[in-house]
Amino acid sequence: MKLEELPAASREPIKKLFTFAFGLLTDYGIRQRQYKVLCETMPARICPFCGCEGLDAPGAPQEDLDHYIPRSKYPFAAANLRNLAPMGSRCNASYKHMQDPLRDNEGNRRIACDPYLANGVSISLNNSIVDEAATDRIMTEWVIDFQPASEAIESWETIFHIRERWKRDILDEPTFNQWLGDFRNYCRSATLRFATDHDVTDAINRYEEYLSGCGFRDRSFLKAAVFRFLSVRCAQGCQRLWPLLRDLTGTPQPPNIRIPI
Ligand SMILES: [Zn+2]
């Protein structure tokens, strides 16, 4: 229940009561214990809202549990442990602020993700656009699709600006080139032999499988999506990517670089 839905005379006492109760969670070390338990059970100590920011270890002074539903608007949720979720400082200070996950900027009710009950979301970059004409850059645009599409996912995206941040901060050209370099190093260290284009797609698929297994560590979930995209585009015979990937892996280029579709 929102603060303004309460009788006017009870608003301040209720706010004070639940703010006091929230203080007790700190005084008795309950918030700190919850953070420790969550860190121990998370597959990686990464901000669950963006999948990228590292979280400090339990006991560090910086990290905290954030009120997902703002306590200023929903006083009953102030001391609810279910409403306290670890959140990276960038997500918290630069994006979430006091935004209400349950209502949009116009005050309309919306479905929001429950940070404790988040079902798996798949990420696809397969609709991204390769720059077929340029000789330097490879990508015109990364297109990030979430599957399954849902109102809760769009609420999460709107609050945390996920697509914008991933495109700007992770899927930038230098990082993409570094990831291609990582793939080259992977192929070398695994002493893979490349005689045909099939060997290249086979190595991309293996590398993607390895990255998928790393989950949220080192943004591997996003890196895996990049290599799934490369695999799909190679299977479609992308003329821009094939020469590059052959060069990376030391695979002989055909006499005329024309890839059958
Ligand atoms: Zn974050």
Boltz pocket constraint, residues with backbone or C-beta under 6 A from the ligand:
constraints:
  - pocket:
      binder: B
      contacts: [[A, 47], [A, 48], [A, 49], [A, 50], [A, 51], [A, 52], [A, 53], [A, 87], [A, 88], [A, 89], [A, 90], [A, 91], [A, 92]]
      max_distance: 6.0
